[in-house]
């Protein structure tokens, strides 16, 4: 995985620097130094918030039994807002599946089992 290789390389480079320089480098390269687990937890939280908001919207519209889902493009946009630019690995992760979500490719939506 290229992301992991970049993270290891940058982590080694940053840790070899003086402490005063490390802080600046960590800030500059934060986008590349975050772990996949951190991104996965963040994306799961974002997705859960989106589903909660959609459930509240459905309840306000008083449409019982309608399937709750989130458009994939909307989720990708929220992920970009959180500085995560690739959600593909997350959508195939165990955390995503264990939380009960799946991707409906035909409708380009994320739905809950």
C-alpha positions, 0 to 999 in steps of 0.5 A, spaced: 500 500 500 503 506 497 499 510 503 502 506 508 509 506 505 509 514 504 507 514 512 513 510 514 517 514 510 515 520 512 514 518 519 522 516 519 524 522 516 520 526 521 522 522 527 530 523 525 529 531 526 530 535 532 524 536 536 523 543 535 523 541 527 518 535 528 512 539 530 512 543 524 514 537 520 508 533 523 503 539 522 506 540 514 505 532 513 499 531 517 495 529 511 500 523 510 501 521 517 494 519 519 493 512 520 488 508 516 485 506 523 484 514 524 481 515 517 476 509 518 474 511 525 473 518 522 469 516 516 465 511 520 463 517 525 461 522 519 457 516 516 453 515 522 452 522 523 449 523 516 445 517 517 442 520 524 440 526 520 437 522 514 433 518 519 431 525 523 429 528 516 425 521 514 421 522 521 419 529 520 417 527 513 413 522 516 414 517 511 414 510 515 418 504 512 422 508 507 429 506 506 434 510 509 440 511 505 446 516 504 448 518 497 455 516 495 457 523 492 455 526 499 459 522 503 465 523 499 464 530 499 463 530 507 470 526 507 473 531 503 471 536 508 475 532 513 481 532 509 480 524 507 480 524 499 479 516 498 474 513 501 475 506 497 478 502 502 474 504 507 468 502 503 471 495 503 473 495 510 471 490 516 469 496 520 464 499 514 461 492 514 461 490 521 457 497 522 452 494 518 453 498 511 453 496 504 454 500 498 448 499 493 452 500 486 446 501 482 443 507 486 450 510 488 448 510 495 450 507 502 444 503 505 444 500 512 443 492 512 
